[in-house]
């Protein structure tokens, strides 16, 4: 299930991407318009800023803004930052691989085979969508 952090992060990124003037947007505005707790949103936006998706400006006229255009922001990258590994189990993760303690042989494991398909399907969806695609 998608975490609230990821859901709210996607909503915030979409809100910023939909701004026509591309000026910084205050957290309070995003929180109000998207019905998100401002305190929770602050931590999400900070994470997105630290990972290079957002910039911020302090003071009057300050707020958050996208550092790249929406068509350059891959959903794969966003999901990995907000949600963590795409794979549901560590033995099929591309970036966070670990063997499963309870599995003697990945090659014969039915769960492994199924989760490879799930991972590949999810990656296909994320790779074929950008932030621009989800706001259009």
C-alpha positions in Angstrom: 0.0 0.0 0.0 1.2 3.5 -0.8 2.4 5.4 2.3 0.9 8.7 3.2 4.3 10.3 2.8 4.5 9.2 -0.9 0.9 10.1 -1.6 1.3 13.6 -0.1 4.7 14.0 -1.8 3.1 13.2 -5.2 0.3 15.6 -4.4 2.7 18.4 -3.4 4.9 17.9 -6.5 1.8 17.9 -8.7 0.6 21.1 -7.1 4.0 22.8 -7.7 4.2 21.5 -11.3 0.7 22.9 -12.1 1.7 26.4 -11.1 1.8 28.5 -14.2 4.0 31.3 -12.9 6.7 29.0 -11.5 7.1 31.2 -8.4 8.0 29.7 -5.0 4.9 28.4 -3.2 4.5 28.5 0.6 4.1 25.3 2.5 0.9 26.6 4.0 -0.7 27.1 0.6 0.2 23.6 -0.6 -1.0 22.1 2.7 -4.3 23.9 2.6 -5.1 23.3 -1.1 -4.1 19.6 -0.9 -5.5 18.9 2.6 -2.2 17.8 4.1 -0.9 18.4 7.6 1.5 21.3 7.3 4.0 19.8 9.8 4.1 16.4 7.9 4.4 18.3 4.6 7.4 20.2 5.8 9.3 17.0 6.4 8.3 15.6 3.0 9.3 18.8 1.1 12.6 18.9 3.0 13.3 15.4 1.8 12.5 16.3 -1.7 14.7 19.4 -1.5 17.7 17.4 -0.1 17.4 14.9 -3.0 17.4 17.5 -5.7 13.7 17.7 -6.7 12.9 21.0 -5.1 14.6 24.3 -4.3 13.5 26.7 -1.6 13.6 30.4 -1.1 13.4 32.1 2.4 11.8 35.3 3.3 9.1 37.3 1.6 8.0 35.6 -1.6 9.6 32.5 -0.4 8.6 28.9 -0.6 9.3 25.7 -2.6 9.7 25.3 -6.4 10.7 22.6 -8.8 14.4 22.5 -9.8 13.6 20.6 -13.0 10.8 20.8 -15.4 7.9 18.3 -14.8 8.8 16.3 -17.9 12.3 15.7 -16.5 11.1 14.3 -13.2 10.7 10.5 -13.5 8.2 8.7 -11.3 10.8 6.0 -10.7 13.1 8.6 -9.0 10.3 10.1 -7.0 9.0 6.8 -5.8 12.4 5.6 -4.7 13.0 8.8 -2.7 9.6 8.9 -1.1 8.7 5.2 -0.8 12.1 3.5 -0.8 12.8 0.3 -2.8 10.3 -0.4 -5.6 10.6 -4.2 -4.9 8.3 -5.7 -2.3 10.9 -8.1 -1.1 14.7 -7.5 -0.9 15.7 -10.5 -3.0 14.3 -8.8 -6.2 15.4 -5.2 -5.5 17.7 -3.7 -8.1 19.2 -1.1 -5.8 18.7 -2.6 -2.3 19.2 -6.3 -2.9 19.5 -8.6 0.0 19.0 -12.4 0.3 15.9 -13.5 2.2 16.8 -15.3 5.5 14.1 -17.9 5.0 14.8 -18.8 1.4 17.4 -21.4 0.6 17.3 -20.9 -3.2 16.0 -17.9 -5.1 16.0 -19.8 -8.4 13.3 -22.2 -7.1 11.4 -19.8 -4.9 7.9 -19.2 -6.1 7.6 -15.9 -4.1 10.8 -14.7 -5.8 9.5 -15.4 -9.3 6.2 -13.7 -8.6 7.8 -10.6 -7.0 10.2 -10.2 -10.0 7.1 -9.9 -12.2 5.5 -7.4 -9.7 8.7 -5.3 -9.6 9.1 -5.3 -13.3 5.5 -4.3 -13.9 5.7 -1.5 -11.3 9.0 -0.2 -12.8 7.4 -0.2 -16.3 4.6 2.1 -15.0 7.0 4.4 -13.1 9.5 4.6 -16.0 6.9 5.4 -18.5 5.5 8.3 -16.4 6.9 11.7 -15.5 5.5 14.4 -13.2 4.1 16.1 -16.4 2.2 12.9 -17.3 0.4 12.7 -14.0 -0.7 16.3 -14.0 -1.9 16.3 -17.6 
